[in-house]
Amino acid sequence: MNERAVIDRVDASLAGAAPLPRDNGELVFEEPWQGRALGMGVAVMERFGIPGDEFRTHLVSAIRSHAGPPGESPATAYYAAWVDALEELLRERRLIEP
């Protein structure tokens, strides 16, 4: 499956609960690390067969608990929560050490 199709599938699984940041329909990346975080998460989900709904549960929880610095942009807060959710999911599945 090509990269765009995989991202579209992950995006669809997040819609409604924790949609990817967009502006005029285009994905928002304010800093290079944000795009890399998205790509890394999508690659991990694809490689290990992690369903989007399983990741979505972790992402929603991470978004709720994320307490970023004052003035943090919505995109930065989202991708920081994305990384936290991915780390938690990988720890839960014992793919990384605590």
C-alpha positions as CSV (number, residue, x, y, z in Angstrom):
1,M,0.0,0.0,0.0
2,N,1.4,3.4,-0.9
3,E,2.2,6.0,1.8
4,R,-0.7,8.3,0.9
5,A,-3.2,5.5,1.2
6,V,-1.8,4.5,4.6
7,I,-2.0,8.0,5.9
8,D,-5.6,8.4,4.5
9,R,-6.6,5.2,6.3
10,V,-5.1,6.4,9.6
11,D,-6.7,9.8,9.1
12,A,-10.1,8.2,8.5
13,S,-9.7,6.1,11.7
14,L,-9.0,9.3,13.7
15,A,-11.8,11.4,12.2
16,G,-14.4,12.6,14.7
17,A,-12.4,11.7,17.8
18,A,-8.9,13.1,17.2
19,P,-8.6,14.3,13.6
20,L,-5.2,15.3,12.2
21,P,-4.6,19.1,12.2
22,R,-5.7,20.7,8.9
23,D,-5.9,24.1,7.3
24,N,-8.0,24.4,4.2
25,G,-8.0,20.6,4.0
26,E,-4.2,20.3,4.0
27,L,-2.3,18.7,6.9
28,V,-0.6,21.2,9.1
29,F,3.0,20.8,10.1
30,E,4.5,23.8,11.7
31,E,7.9,22.2,12.3
32,P,9.7,19.3,10.6
33,W,9.5,17.0,13.7
34,Q,5.7,17.0,13.4
35,G,5.7,15.5,10.0
36,R,8.3,13.0,11.1
37,A,6.2,12.1,14.1
38,L,3.2,11.4,11.9
39,G,5.2,9.4,9.4
40,M,6.9,7.4,12.2
41,G,3.5,6.6,13.8
42,V,1.9,5.6,10.6
43,A,4.9,3.4,9.7
44,V,4.8,1.7,13.1
45,M,1.1,1.0,12.9
46,E,1.5,-0.4,9.4
47,R,4.6,-2.5,10.3
48,F,3.1,-4.1,13.5
49,G,-0.5,-4.3,12.2
50,I,-1.8,-1.9,14.9
51,P,-5.4,-0.9,14.1
52,G,-6.3,2.7,13.8
53,D,-9.0,2.4,16.5
54,E,-6.5,1.1,19.0
55,F,-4.1,4.0,18.4
56,R,-7.1,6.4,18.4
57,T,-7.9,5.4,22.0
58,H,-4.4,6.1,23.1
59,L,-4.3,9.4,21.2
60,V,-7.6,10.7,22.7
61,S,-6.2,9.9,26.1
62,A,-2.9,11.6,25.4
63,I,-4.7,14.7,24.0
64,R,-6.8,14.9,27.2
65,S,-3.8,14.7,29.5
66,H,-1.4,16.8,27.5
67,A,-0.4,19.9,29.5
68,G,1.8,21.9,27.2
69,P,3.4,25.2,27.9
70,P,1.3,28.4,27.7
71,G,0.9,29.6,24.1
72,E,1.6,26.2,22.6
73,S,0.0,26.0,19.2
74,P,-2.8,23.5,18.6
75,A,-0.6,21.6,16.0
76,T,2.3,21.3,18.4
77,A,0.0,20.1,21.2
78,Y,-1.5,17.6,18.9
79,Y,1.8,16.1,17.6
80,A,3.2,16.1,21.1
81,A,0.2,14.0,22.2
82,W,0.6,11.9,19.1
83,V,4.2,11.0,20.2
84,D,3.0,10.3,23.8
85,A,0.2,8.0,22.5
86,L,2.6,6.1,20.2
87,E,5.1,5.6,23.0
88,E,2.4,4.4,25.4
89,L,1.0,2.0,22.8
90,L,4.4,0.6,22.1
91,R,5.1,0.1,25.8
92,E,1.7,-1.6,26.3
93,R,2.5,-4.0,23.5
94,R,6.0,-4.5,24.9
95,L,7.7,-3.3,21.7
96,I,9.7,-0.8,23.7
97,E,11.0,-0.8,27.2
98,P,9.5,1.5,29.9
